[in-house]
Amino acid sequence: MRSSLLVAAGVLTLTLAACSTEPTAGPAAPGPGGNEAQPVKAIQAAAGAVPGGRVFDVESGTDGWEIKVASQGQEHKVRVSQDGGQVLGDQRTAKPSDDMTKVEQAGVDAVKALQNAQRSQPGELDEMEIDRATDGTLVWEIGLRDGTGAEHDVAVNAKTGQVR
């Protein structure tokens, strides 16, 4: 009887997992190590780690991602595993960056900006941040590394999503 209950519980768990209503990440974005969903998963994990989180800075590292997130007037540095699947730490910073106000003005989030940049210039994400271009336009500055190791800087308008 006990083994029948365990089997039934396992089947129910698998059935519920298959019926999940969680949103999908959308088109995959290349990432370090060849796993195409890594940066998108890492950005989503960091944003979800704090209430109302909005990512405004992403850097890849050998041991994972360091992602800055704005949340309720506070800046958080969220560390995420290399595969994007696990939040490793969340530290609130004492002095918030001026980039927090910039991300509040953006109409395009970090994931969408990355996807638009990669459509224009395929490559793995190295780093990205929200900033102002020399003409004052709010942009996502995105550093991508192509298959040959060459680095490419792509600017995406943070209000429209257009690659500049």
C-alpha positions, 0 to 999 in steps of 0.5 A, spaced: 500 500 500 505 504 501 509 503 495 502 504 491 501 511 494 509 513 493 508 511 485 501 515 485 504 521 489 510 521 484 505 521 478 501 527 480 508 531 481 510 529 474 503 531 472 503 538 475 509 539 473 507 538 466 501 543 467 505 548 469 503 555 468 509 559 469 511 563 463 517 561 458 523 565 457 522 566 450 527 565 445 533 563 448 539 567 448 546 565 447 550 564 454 557 562 457 559 555 456 554 554 450 548 553 454 543 558 450 538 560 456 543 561 461 543 569 461 536 569 460 535 564 466 540 568 470 536 575 469 530 572 470 532 569 477 535 575 479 529 579 478 525 574 481 529 574 487 527 581 490 520 584 490 518 588 484 526 587 481 528 590 475 535 588 472 539 594 470 546 591 470 549 584 468 556 581 468 558 574 467 564 571 471 567 564 472 563 562 478 556 565 475 553 572 474 553 578 478 546 582 477 544 589 480 537 589 481 533 595 483 527 594 488 523 598 492 528 604 492 533 599 494 539 596 490 541 589 490 547 585 488 544 578 486 549 572 485 546 567 480 549 560 478 553 560 471 547 556 469 542 561 471 538 556 475 540 558 482 540 564 486 547 564 490 546 570 494 543 577 495 546 583 498 543 590 499 548 595 497 548 601 502 549 607 496 544 605 490 547 607 483 544 612 479 542 607 474 536 605 478 532 611 476 534 610 469 531 603 469 525 605 472 524 610 465 526 604 461 520 601 457 524 595 455 527 590 460 534 587 460 531 580 457 528 583 451 534 588 450 539 582 450 534 578 445 534 584 440 541 585 441 543 578 439 538 578 433 542 584 430 549 581 433 549 574 435 554 572 440 554 570 448 553 575 453 559 578 457 556 584 460 550 589 459 548 595 463 543 601 462 546 608 461 545 614 457 548 615 450 552 621 448 546 624 445 542 623 452 538 617 449 537 612 454 540 605 452 542 598 454 549 597 452 550 590 451 557 587 450 557 580 446 562 575 444 562 572 438 564 565 436 571 567 434 572 571 441 571 578 438 567 582 442 562 587 440 558 592 443 551 593 441 546 599 444 539 598 444 534 604 445 531 602 452 524 605 451 523 602 444 527 596 443 531 598 437 538 597 436 542 603 434 
